[in-house]
Amino acid sequence: MKNILLVFVCLLFFNCSNDDGIAFKNNENLVQEITVKTLGGSKNDVANAIAKTTDGGYIIAGYTQSNNSDISTKTDESFDFWVLKFSADNSLEWKKNFGGSEDDRAADIIQTKDGNFAILGYTRSSDGNVTSNAGFQDFWLLKITSTGNLLWQKTYGFSGADYGTSLLETNDNGFLITGVLDVSASGGQGNAKSSGSKHAGGDYWVIKTDNSGTLEWSKYYGGSFTDAPLGVVKTADNGYILAGSSDSNDFNIKNNKGTYDFWVIKISETGDLLWEKSFGGSEIDEARAITATNDGNFIVVGDTRSSDKDVAKNNGAADVWIVKIAPNGEIIWEKTIGGTSFDVARSVSKTQDNGFIVAGSSRSLDNGFSNNGQNDALVLKVDKNGKLLWQKTIGGSEIDFLYDVVELDNKSIIAVGESSSADFNISENKGFTDVLIIQIK
């Protein structure tokens, strides 16, 4: 009875007895409880990716600059990969950091078929756990055991700032890794190399490796400006679809809609470009993530500042933009969600009821959005047709972002990112930015 009364008190006042507990009703009139946790030290600590694990729990990857408080195994203030494993009941099981004496940051993590984990990001180091570096910054791929011990690591890159963004395990137990090639410093690599003109930015760079990280093939896609992939999925025919953004209008990009577009490409199992599509309007539109749907299609999310061409509506500044596409890249439907300020999506994940969870951040104070300060963390759910079921912002008076989200087997939602706040919904901050973990159940 006390627990029931507590829930109703929380609903009336929108906050529980401490800032770590929040309860709200969604559009289906169901009570949902939110738990907020921060982890870190006195410097910058960020979670970029989360993956659910086969034991019902989850694993987080990002980076840490700190060497105190929750980070006990670092001796300097360089940036390291930071990996944290949690059980299904949200208890921290272990944490590990990997890197060298320079700047090393993880962008994505997956659990592999053998129960271990693979992590992708970038490294600027050539010492510590990093045995080689081709230049200023390389892709860095690690495989670790289920308890966080390093099995092997590989770097891929040229003399410039190359950085990995997403990865998946392939059907042959190898890896497909994607990221950005710094074309101008690549020694003639990249899609625009044949033109003889200086490339202004980066290309989509896709690398296929075997199960020990040995390179099998490498391909580049893009135009003469900046093209950045941020999500990848496998297709039913053993190919891959990549989603990101581009402001190019040449080479592989044939139909740019205006400034930056969602740029989505499909490649074969061996890396041949099968089709490419640009989605957006005349303003800036940037895709951040992609997931497969249960009906054989795909959902791409990001943000849009447009209100024309492919974008039917914009509520002001930037909106969350959700686009459903067919296997051939044709738009099935598109939806914008937001208020009159900046609202953006950074991740999308399927739920067990065929809906989708989206995570990002919001600065709006209207159209159903609330805000405690600058950017608040944003979590929202849509059904299979893109209808908004509920949305929630969580944060304090400083900047709070979410970068990834997943639904666990027990149907609780875990979203991760970073927080600089220590008030309102965020009860503690140990430094500049802390890892932010939000659980909704």
KASUL-V671036 format. One record per residue. N is the residue number from 1. RES is the residue in three letters. SS is DSSP state (H for helix, E for strand, C for the rest). PSI is psi in radians with two decimals (* if undefined). OMEGA is omega in whole degrees, 0 to 359 (none if undefined). Layout:
n=N res=RES ss=SS psi=PSI omega=OMEGA
n=N res=RES ss=SS psi=PSI omega=OMEGA
This chain:
n=1 res=MET ss=C psi=-0.69 omega=178
n=2 res=LYS ss=H psi=-0.70 omega=180
n=3 res=ASN ss=H psi=-0.69 omega=179
n=4 res=ILE ss=H psi=-0.78 omega=179
n=5 res=LEU ss=H psi=-0.66 omega=180
n=6 res=LEU ss=H psi=-0.74 omega=179
n=7 res=VAL ss=H psi=-0.76 omega=181
n=8 res=PHE ss=H psi=-0.64 omega=175
n=9 res=VAL ss=H psi=-0.74 omega=179
n=10 res=CYS ss=H psi=-0.71 omega=181
n=11 res=LEU ss=H psi=-0.64 omega=182
n=12 res=LEU ss=H psi=-0.67 omega=186
n=13 res=PHE ss=H psi=0.01 omega=176
n=14 res=PHE ss=C psi=0.08 omega=175
n=15 res=ASN ss=C psi=2.54 omega=175
n=16 res=CYS ss=C psi=-2.91 omega=187
n=17 res=SER ss=C psi=-0.28 omega=173
n=18 res=ASN ss=C psi=2.91 omega=187
n=19 res=ASP ss=C psi=-0.17 omega=182
n=20 res=ASP ss=C psi=-0.18 omega=183
n=21 res=GLY ss=E psi=2.22 omega=179
n=22 res=ILE ss=E psi=2.52 omega=174
n=23 res=ALA ss=E psi=2.51 omega=178
n=24 res=PHE ss=E psi=2.84 omega=175
n=25 res=LYS ss=E psi=2.39 omega=175
n=26 res=ASN ss=C psi=-3.09 omega=184
n=27 res=ASN ss=C psi=-0.26 omega=176
n=28 res=GLU ss=C psi=0.19 omega=177
n=29 res=ASN ss=C psi=0.46 omega=177
n=30 res=LEU ss=C psi=2.40 omega=177
n=31 res=VAL ss=E psi=2.26 omega=175
n=32 res=GLN ss=E psi=2.42 omega=181
n=33 res=GLU ss=E psi=2.43 omega=181
n=34 res=ILE ss=E psi=2.31 omega=172
n=35 res=THR ss=E psi=2.33 omega=183
n=36 res=VAL ss=E psi=2.30 omega=180
n=37 res=LYS ss=E psi=2.46 omega=173
n=38 res=THR ss=E psi=2.53 omega=179
n=39 res=LEU ss=E psi=2.47 omega=178
n=40 res=GLY ss=C psi=-2.90 omega=178
n=41 res=GLY ss=C psi=-2.62 omega=188
n=42 res=SER ss=C psi=-0.07 omega=180
n=43 res=LYS ss=C psi=-2.44 omega=184
n=44 res=ASN ss=E psi=2.17 omega=181
n=45 res=ASP ss=E psi=2.16 omega=190
n=46 res=VAL ss=E psi=2.43 omega=171
n=47 res=ALA ss=E psi=2.13 omega=181
n=48 res=ASN ss=E psi=-0.39 omega=188
n=49 res=ALA ss=E psi=2.64 omega=176
n=50 res=ILE ss=E psi=2.54 omega=174
n=51 res=ALA ss=E psi=2.39 omega=174
n=52 res=LYS ss=E psi=2.65 omega=185
n=53 res=THR ss=C psi=2.80 omega=187
n=54 res=THR ss=C psi=-0.25 omega=177
n=55 res=ASP ss=C psi=0.16 omega=180
n=56 res=GLY ss=C psi=-0.13 omega=179
n=57 res=GLY ss=C psi=-2.63 omega=181
n=58 res=TYR ss=E psi=2.82 omega=179
n=59 res=ILE ss=E psi=2.47 omega=184
n=60 res=ILE ss=E psi=2.47 omega=174
n=61 res=ALA ss=E psi=2.50 omega=177
n=62 res=GLY ss=E psi=-2.31 omega=179
n=63 res=TYR ss=E psi=2.74 omega=177
n=64 res=THR ss=E psi=2.42 omega=172
n=65 res=GLN ss=C psi=-0.27 omega=186
n=66 res=SER ss=C psi=2.79 omega=173
n=67 res=ASN ss=C psi=0.59 omega=179
n=68 res=ASN ss=C psi=-3.09 omega=179
n=69 res=SER ss=C psi=-1.98 omega=183
n=70 res=ASP ss=C psi=-0.12 omega=179
n=71 res=ILE ss=C psi=1.87 omega=189
n=72 res=SER ss=C psi=-0.09 omega=187
n=73 res=THR ss=C psi=0.21 omega=177
n=74 res=LYS ss=C psi=2.59 omega=179
n=75 res=THR ss=C psi=-0.24 omega=180
n=76 res=ASP ss=C psi=-3.08 omega=181
n=77 res=GLU ss=C psi=0.53 omega=170
n=78 res=SER ss=C psi=2.87 omega=178
n=79 res=PHE ss=C psi=2.30 omega=176
n=80 res=ASP ss=E psi=2.67 omega=164
n=81 res=PHE ss=E psi=2.41 omega=175
n=82 res=TRP ss=E psi=2.18 omega=184
n=83 res=VAL ss=E psi=2.27 omega=183
n=84 res=LEU ss=E psi=2.22 omega=180
n=85 res=LYS ss=E psi=2.27 omega=181
n=86 res=PHE ss=E psi=2.63 omega=175
n=87 res=SER ss=C psi=3.08 omega=180
n=88 res=ALA ss=C psi=-0.45 omega=179
n=89 res=ASP ss=C psi=0.31 omega=172
n=90 res=ASN ss=C psi=0.33 omega=178
n=91 res=SER ss=C psi=2.36 omega=178
n=92 res=LEU ss=E psi=2.15 omega=180
n=93 res=GLU ss=E psi=-0.75 omega=175
n=94 res=TRP ss=E psi=2.84 omega=177
n=95 res=LYS ss=E psi=2.51 omega=182
n=96 res=LYS ss=E psi=2.61 omega=171
n=97 res=ASN ss=E psi=2.58 omega=182
n=98 res=PHE ss=E psi=2.46 omega=177
n=99 res=GLY ss=C psi=-2.93 omega=177
n=100 res=GLY ss=C psi=-2.62 omega=186
n=101 res=SER ss=C psi=-0.02 omega=180
n=102 res=GLU ss=C psi=-2.56 omega=189
n=103 res=ASP ss=C psi=1.99 omega=182
n=104 res=ASP ss=E psi=2.13 omega=187
n=105 res=ARG ss=E psi=2.26 omega=179
n=106 res=ALA ss=E psi=2.47 omega=180
n=107 res=ALA ss=E psi=-0.48 omega=185
n=108 res=ASP ss=E psi=2.69 omega=178
n=109 res=ILE ss=E psi=2.51 omega=175
n=110 res=ILE ss=E psi=2.71 omega=168
n=111 res=GLN ss=E psi=2.31 omega=182
n=112 res=THR ss=C psi=2.92 omega=185
n=113 res=LYS ss=C psi=-0.43 omega=180
n=114 res=ASP ss=C psi=0.12 omega=178
n=115 res=GLY ss=C psi=-0.04 omega=177
n=116 res=ASN ss=C psi=-2.90 omega=184
n=117 res=PHE ss=E psi=2.54 omega=173
n=118 res=ALA ss=E psi=2.47 omega=184
n=119 res=ILE ss=E psi=2.38 omega=179
n=120 res=LEU ss=E psi=2.51 omega=174
n=121 res=GLY ss=E psi=-2.43 omega=175
n=122 res=TYR ss=E psi=2.78 omega=176
n=123 res=THR ss=E psi=2.51 omega=169
n=124 res=ARG ss=C psi=0.09 omega=183
n=125 res=SER ss=C psi=2.87 omega=170
n=126 res=SER ss=C psi=0.57 omega=178
n=127 res=ASP ss=C psi=-3.04 omega=183
n=128 res=GLY ss=C psi=-2.22 omega=178
n=129 res=ASN ss=C psi=-0.16 omega=184
n=130 res=VAL ss=C psi=2.05 omega=186
n=131 res=THR ss=C psi=-0.30 omega=178
n=132 res=SER ss=C psi=2.70 omega=177
n=133 res=ASN ss=C psi=2.18 omega=185
n=134 res=ALA ss=C psi=-0.23 omega=182
n=135 res=GLY ss=C psi=-2.49 omega=185
n=136 res=PHE ss=C psi=-0.76 omega=185
n=137 res=GLN ss=E psi=2.29 omega=182
n=138 res=ASP ss=E psi=2.74 omega=162
n=139 res=PHE ss=E psi=2.48 omega=175
n=140 res=TRP ss=E psi=2.08 omega=181
n=141 res=LEU ss=E psi=2.21 omega=179
n=142 res=LEU ss=E psi=2.58 omega=165
n=143 res=LYS ss=E psi=2.28 omega=181
n=144 res=ILE ss=E psi=2.81 omega=179
n=145 res=THR ss=C psi=3.05 omega=179
n=146 res=SER ss=C psi=-0.25 omega=176
n=147 res=THR ss=C psi=0.14 omega=172
n=148 res=GLY ss=C psi=0.24 omega=177
n=149 res=ASN ss=C psi=2.42 omega=183
n=150 res=LEU ss=E psi=2.20 omega=175
n=151 res=LEU ss=E psi=-0.90 omega=176
n=152 res=TRP ss=E psi=2.89 omega=178
n=153 res=GLN ss=E psi=2.60 omega=181
n=154 res=LYS ss=E psi=2.55 omega=172
n=155 res=THR ss=E psi=2.63 omega=179
n=156 res=TYR ss=E psi=2.21 omega=179
n=157 res=GLY ss=C psi=-3.14 omega=179
n=158 res=PHE ss=C psi=-2.65 omega=188
n=159 res=SER ss=C psi=-0.11 omega=183
n=160 res=GLY ss=C psi=-2.73 omega=183
n=161 res=ALA ss=E psi=1.42 omega=177
n=162 res=ASP ss=C psi=2.36 omega=182
n=163 res=TYR ss=E psi=2.38 omega=180
n=164 res=GLY ss=E psi=2.54 omega=184
n=165 res=THR ss=E psi=-0.61 omega=183
n=166 res=SER ss=E psi=2.74 omega=180
n=167 res=LEU ss=E psi=2.79 omega=171
n=168 res=LEU ss=E psi=2.81 omega=177
n=169 res=GLU ss=E psi=2.34 omega=184
n=170 res=THR ss=C psi=2.96 omega=184
n=171 res=ASN ss=C psi=-0.45 omega=181
n=172 res=ASP ss=C psi=0.32 omega=178
n=173 res=ASN ss=C psi=0.22 omega=171
n=174 res=GLY ss=C psi=-2.78 omega=182
n=175 res=PHE ss=E psi=2.48 omega=167
n=176 res=LEU ss=E psi=2.10 omega=180
n=177 res=ILE ss=E psi=2.48 omega=182
n=178 res=THR ss=E psi=2.75 omega=178
n=179 res=GLY ss=E psi=-2.75 omega=185
n=180 res=VAL ss=E psi=2.21 omega=172
n=181 res=LEU ss=E psi=2.19 omega=173
n=182 res=ASP ss=E psi=1.62 omega=190
n=183 res=VAL ss=H psi=-0.69 omega=186
n=184 res=SER ss=H psi=-0.36 omega=181
n=185 res=ALA ss=H psi=0.39 omega=187
n=186 res=SER ss=C psi=0.03 omega=180
n=187 res=GLY ss=C psi=0.62 omega=177
n=188 res=GLY ss=C psi=0.08 omega=176
n=189 res=GLN ss=C psi=2.94 omega=176
n=190 res=GLY ss=C psi=2.86 omega=187
n=191 res=ASN ss=C psi=-0.54 omega=185
n=192 res=ALA ss=C psi=0.18 omega=186
n=193 res=LYS ss=H psi=-0.52 omega=184
n=194 res=SER ss=H psi=-0.24 omega=184
n=195 res=SER ss=H psi=-0.36 omega=183
n=196 res=GLY ss=C psi=0.07 omega=180
n=197 res=SER ss=C psi=2.68 omega=180
n=198 res=LYS ss=C psi=2.27 omega=181
n=199 res=HIS ss=C psi=2.36 omega=185
n=200 res=ALA ss=C psi=-0.29 omega=184
n=201 res=GLY ss=C psi=-2.25 omega=185
n=202 res=GLY ss=E psi=2.84 omega=174
n=203 res=ASP ss=E psi=2.72 omega=162
n=204 res=TYR ss=E psi=2.23 omega=177
n=205 res=TRP ss=E psi=2.16 omega=181
n=206 res=VAL ss=E psi=2.26 omega=181
n=207 res=ILE ss=E psi=2.31 omega=173
n=208 res=LYS ss=E psi=2.26 omega=179
n=209 res=THR ss=E psi=2.92 omega=170
n=210 res=ASP ss=C psi=-2.97 omega=186
n=211 res=ASN ss=C psi=-0.05 omega=174
n=212 res=SER ss=C psi=0.20 omega=177
n=213 res=GLY ss=C psi=0.09 omega=178
n=214 res=THR ss=C psi=2.30 omega=184
n=215 res=LEU ss=E psi=2.27 omega=175
n=216 res=GLU ss=E psi=-0.76 omega=171
n=217 res=TRP ss=E psi=2.84 omega=184
n=218 res=SER ss=E psi=2.28 omega=181
n=219 res=LYS ss=E psi=2.67 omega=180
n=220 res=TYR ss=E psi=2.56 omega=180
n=221 res=TYR ss=E psi=2.42 omega=177
n=222 res=GLY ss=C psi=-2.86 omega=179
n=223 res=GLY ss=C psi=-2.70 omega=187
n=224 res=SER ss=C psi=0.11 omega=174
n=225 res=PHE ss=C psi=-2.40 omega=188
n=226 res=THR ss=C psi=2.13 omega=181
n=227 res=ASP ss=E psi=2.11 omega=187
n=228 res=ALA ss=E psi=1.99 omega=177
n=229 res=PRO ss=E psi=2.44 omega=182
n=230 res=LEU ss=E psi=-0.02 omega=177
n=231 res=GLY ss=E psi=2.64 omega=180
n=232 res=VAL ss=E psi=2.49 omega=175
n=233 res=VAL ss=E psi=2.70 omega=172
n=234 res=LYS ss=E psi=2.64 omega=176
n=235 res=THR ss=C psi=2.91 omega=185
n=236 res=ALA ss=C psi=-0.44 omega=181
n=237 res=ASP ss=C psi=0.36 omega=177
n=238 res=ASN ss=C psi=0.19 omega=173
n=239 res=GLY ss=C psi=-2.88 omega=182
n=240 res=TYR ss=E psi=2.51 omega=172
n=241 res=ILE ss=E psi=2.25 omega=178
n=242 res=LEU ss=E psi=2.43 omega=177
n=243 res=ALA ss=E psi=2.42 omega=178
n=244 res=GLY ss=E psi=-2.55 omega=181
n=245 res=SER ss=E psi=2.71 omega=180
n=246 res=SER ss=E psi=2.49 omega=169
n=247 res=ASP ss=C psi=0.35 omega=176
n=248 res=SER ss=C psi=2.82 omega=177
n=249 res=ASN ss=C psi=0.71 omega=180
n=250 res=ASP ss=C psi=-3.11 omega=183
n=251 res=PHE ss=C psi=-2.00 omega=183
n=252 res=ASN ss=C psi=-0.31 omega=186
n=253 res=ILE ss=C psi=1.98 omega=188
n=254 res=LYS ss=C psi=-0.28 omega=190
n=255 res=ASN ss=C psi=0.99 omega=177
n=256 res=ASN ss=C psi=2.34 omega=184
n=257 res=LYS ss=C psi=-0.27 omega=180
n=258 res=GLY ss=C psi=2.16 omega=186
n=259 res=THR ss=C psi=-2.30 omega=181
n=260 res=TYR ss=C psi=2.39 omega=175
n=261 res=ASP ss=E psi=2.77 omega=158
n=262 res=PHE ss=E psi=2.21 omega=174
n=263 res=TRP ss=E psi=2.06 omega=184
n=264 res=VAL ss=E psi=2.27 omega=180
n=265 res=ILE ss=E psi=2.65 omega=171
n=266 res=LYS ss=E psi=2.33 omega=177
n=267 res=ILE ss=E psi=2.75 omega=179
n=268 res=SER ss=C psi=3.11 omega=179
n=269 res=GLU ss=C psi=-0.44 omega=180
n=270 res=THR ss=C psi=0.17 omega=172
n=271 res=GLY ss=C psi=0.11 omega=177
n=272 res=ASP ss=C psi=2.37 omega=179
n=273 res=LEU ss=E psi=2.08 omega=182
n=274 res=LEU ss=E psi=-0.72 omega=173
n=275 res=TRP ss=E psi=2.83 omega=177
n=276 res=GLU ss=E psi=2.51 omega=182
n=277 res=LYS ss=E psi=2.44 omega=172
n=278 res=SER ss=E psi=2.34 omega=178
n=279 res=PHE ss=E psi=2.40 omega=176
n=280 res=GLY ss=C psi=-2.88 omega=177
n=281 res=GLY ss=C psi=-2.67 omega=186
n=282 res=SER ss=C psi=-0.13 omega=179
n=283 res=GLU ss=C psi=-2.77 omega=184
n=284 res=ILE ss=C psi=2.18 omega=178
n=285 res=ASP ss=E psi=2.12 omega=185
n=286 res=GLU ss=E psi=2.09 omega=176
n=287 res=ALA ss=E psi=2.47 omega=184
n=288 res=ARG ss=E psi=-0.34 omega=184
n=289 res=ALA ss=E psi=2.79 omega=179
n=290 res=ILE ss=E psi=2.57 omega=173
n=291 res=THR ss=E psi=2.68 omega=176
n=292 res=ALA ss=E psi=2.61 omega=176
n=293 res=THR ss=C psi=2.93 omega=181
n=294 res=ASN ss=C psi=-0.21 omega=180
n=295 res=ASP ss=C psi=0.28 omega=175
n=296 res=GLY ss=C psi=0.12 omega=179
n=297 res=ASN ss=C psi=-2.84 omega=186
n=298 res=PHE ss=E psi=2.55 omega=175
n=299 res=ILE ss=E psi=2.23 omega=176
n=300 res=VAL ss=E psi=2.33 omega=179
n=301 res=VAL ss=E psi=2.72 omega=177
n=302 res=GLY ss=E psi=-2.44 omega=178
n=303 res=ASP ss=E psi=2.70 omega=181
n=304 res=THR ss=E psi=2.50 omega=171
n=305 res=ARG ss=C psi=0.10 omega=183
n=306 res=SER ss=C psi=2.85 omega=174
n=307 res=SER ss=C psi=0.58 omega=180
n=308 res=ASP ss=C psi=3.13 omega=180
n=309 res=LYS ss=C psi=-2.01 omega=183
n=310 res=ASP ss=C psi=-0.23 omega=185
n=311 res=VAL ss=C psi=1.94 omega=185
n=312 res=ALA ss=C psi=-0.48 omega=187
n=313 res=LYS ss=C psi=2.51 omega=172
n=314 res=ASN ss=C psi=2.27 omega=184
n=315 res=ASN ss=C psi=-0.11 omega=178
n=316 res=GLY ss=C psi=2.43 omega=181
n=317 res=ALA ss=C psi=-2.05 omega=178
n=318 res=ALA ss=C psi=2.43 omega=176
n=319 res=ASP ss=E psi=2.67 omega=165
n=320 res=VAL ss=E psi=2.29 omega=178
n=321 res=TRP ss=E psi=2.18 omega=180
n=322 res=ILE ss=E psi=2.16 omega=183
n=323 res=VAL ss=E psi=2.24 omega=173
n=324 res=LYS ss=E psi=2.25 omega=181
n=325 res=ILE ss=E psi=2.70 omega=176
n=326 res=ALA ss=C psi=2.96 omega=178
n=327 res=PRO ss=C psi=-0.35 omega=177
n=328 res=ASN ss=C psi=0.07 omega=177
n=329 res=GLY ss=C psi=0.02 omega=179
n=330 res=GLU ss=C psi=2.48 omega=179
n=331 res=ILE ss=E psi=2.27 omega=173
n=332 res=ILE ss=E psi=-0.84 omega=171
n=333 res=TRP ss=E psi=2.86 omega=176
n=334 res=GLU ss=E psi=2.57 omega=182
n=335 res=LYS ss=E psi=2.45 omega=171
n=336 res=THR ss=E psi=2.48 omega=178
n=337 res=ILE ss=E psi=2.22 omega=179
n=338 res=GLY ss=C psi=3.07 omega=175
n=339 res=GLY ss=C psi=-2.70 omega=185
n=340 res=THR ss=C psi=-0.07 omega=176
n=341 res=SER ss=C psi=-2.62 omega=187
n=342 res=PHE ss=C psi=2.07 omega=179
n=343 res=ASP ss=E psi=2.15 omega=188
n=344 res=VAL ss=E psi=2.65 omega=176
n=345 res=ALA ss=E psi=2.48 omega=178
n=346 res=ARG ss=E psi=-0.18 omega=183
n=347 res=SER ss=E psi=2.69 omega=174
n=348 res=VAL ss=E psi=2.50 omega=181
n=349 res=SER ss=E psi=2.48 omega=177
n=350 res=LYS ss=E psi=2.61 omega=172
n=351 res=THR ss=C psi=2.89 omega=186
n=352 res=GLN ss=C psi=-0.29 omega=178
n=353 res=ASP ss=C psi=0.36 omega=178
n=354 res=ASN ss=C psi=0.19 omega=173
n=355 res=GLY ss=C psi=-2.91 omega=183
n=356 res=PHE ss=E psi=2.41 omega=174
n=357 res=ILE ss=E psi=2.31 omega=180
n=358 res=VAL ss=E psi=2.40 omega=178
n=359 res=ALA ss=E psi=2.58 omega=179
n=360 res=GLY ss=E psi=-2.31 omega=179
n=361 res=SER ss=E psi=2.82 omega=184
n=362 res=SER ss=E psi=2.53 omega=173
n=363 res=ARG ss=C psi=0.11 omega=187
n=364 res=SER ss=C psi=2.75 omega=179
n=365 res=LEU ss=C psi=0.40 omega=182
n=366 res=ASP ss=C psi=3.13 omega=178
n=367 res=ASN ss=C psi=0.66 omega=178
n=368 res=GLY ss=C psi=-0.02 omega=181
n=369 res=PHE ss=C psi=2.52 omega=171
n=370 res=SER ss=C psi=2.85 omega=183
n=371 res=ASN ss=C psi=2.31 omega=181
n=372 res=ASN ss=C psi=-0.06 omega=182
n=373 res=GLY ss=C psi=-1.97 omega=180
n=374 res=GLN ss=C psi=-1.96 omega=173
n=375 res=ASN ss=C psi=2.23 omega=170
n=376 res=ASP ss=E psi=2.62 omega=174
n=377 res=ALA ss=E psi=2.44 omega=183
n=378 res=LEU ss=E psi=2.27 omega=171
n=379 res=VAL ss=E psi=2.30 omega=177
n=380 res=LEU ss=E psi=2.75 omega=178
n=381 res=LYS ss=E psi=2.36 omega=174
n=382 res=VAL ss=E psi=2.73 omega=176
n=383 res=ASP ss=C psi=-3.04 omega=186
n=384 res=LYS ss=C psi=-0.30 omega=179
n=385 res=ASN ss=C psi=0.11 omega=179
n=386 res=GLY ss=C psi=0.09 omega=178
n=387 res=LYS ss=C psi=2.28 omega=180
n=388 res=LEU ss=E psi=2.14 omega=177
n=389 res=LEU ss=E psi=-0.73 omega=175
n=390 res=TRP ss=E psi=2.81 omega=176
n=391 res=GLN ss=E psi=2.61 omega=180
n=392 res=LYS ss=E psi=2.34 omega=172
n=393 res=THR ss=E psi=2.45 omega=182
n=394 res=ILE ss=E psi=2.27 omega=179
n=395 res=GLY ss=C psi=-3.04 omega=177
n=396 res=GLY ss=C psi=-2.69 omega=185
n=397 res=SER ss=C psi=-0.15 omega=178
n=398 res=GLU ss=C psi=-2.74 omega=185
n=399 res=ILE ss=C psi=2.24 omega=179
n=400 res=ASP ss=E psi=2.16 omega=183
n=401 res=PHE ss=E psi=2.64 omega=166
n=402 res=LEU ss=E psi=2.45 omega=182
n=403 res=TYR ss=E psi=-0.29 omega=180
n=404 res=ASP ss=E psi=2.76 omega=183
n=405 res=VAL ss=E psi=2.60 omega=178
n=406 res=VAL ss=E psi=2.64 omega=171
n=407 res=GLU ss=E psi=2.25 omega=180
n=408 res=LEU ss=C psi=3.01 omega=180
n=409 res=ASP ss=C psi=-0.52 omega=179
n=410 res=ASN ss=C psi=0.16 omega=177
n=411 res=LYS ss=C psi=0.07 omega=171
n=412 res=SER ss=C psi=2.62 omega=182
n=413 res=ILE ss=E psi=2.29 omega=176
n=414 res=ILE ss=E psi=2.14 omega=177
n=415 res=ALA ss=E psi=2.49 omega=185
n=416 res=VAL ss=E psi=2.69 omega=179
n=417 res=GLY ss=E psi=-2.27 omega=181
n=418 res=GLU ss=E psi=2.70 omega=179
n=419 res=SER ss=E psi=2.46 omega=173
n=420 res=SER ss=C psi=0.09 omega=185
n=421 res=SER ss=C psi=2.84 omega=174
n=422 res=ALA ss=C psi=0.68 omega=180
n=423 res=ASP ss=C psi=-3.14 omega=184
n=424 res=PHE ss=C psi=-2.05 omega=183
n=425 res=ASN ss=C psi=-0.22 omega=183
n=426 res=ILE ss=C psi=1.94 omega=189
n=427 res=SER ss=C psi=-0.32 omega=186
n=428 res=GLU ss=C psi=2.44 omega=170
n=429 res=ASN ss=C psi=2.25 omega=187
n=430 res=LYS ss=C psi=-0.08 omega=183
n=431 res=GLY ss=C psi=-2.54 omega=179
n=432 res=PHE ss=C psi=-1.08 omega=173
n=433 res=THR ss=E psi=2.50 omega=176
n=434 res=ASP ss=E psi=2.70 omega=168
n=435 res=VAL ss=E psi=2.30 omega=179
n=436 res=LEU ss=E psi=2.20 omega=178
n=437 res=ILE ss=E psi=2.12 omega=181
n=438 res=ILE ss=E psi=2.21 omega=176
n=439 res=GLN ss=E psi=2.27 omega=177
n=440 res=ILE ss=E psi=2.20 omega=179
n=441 res=LYS ss=C psi=* omega=none
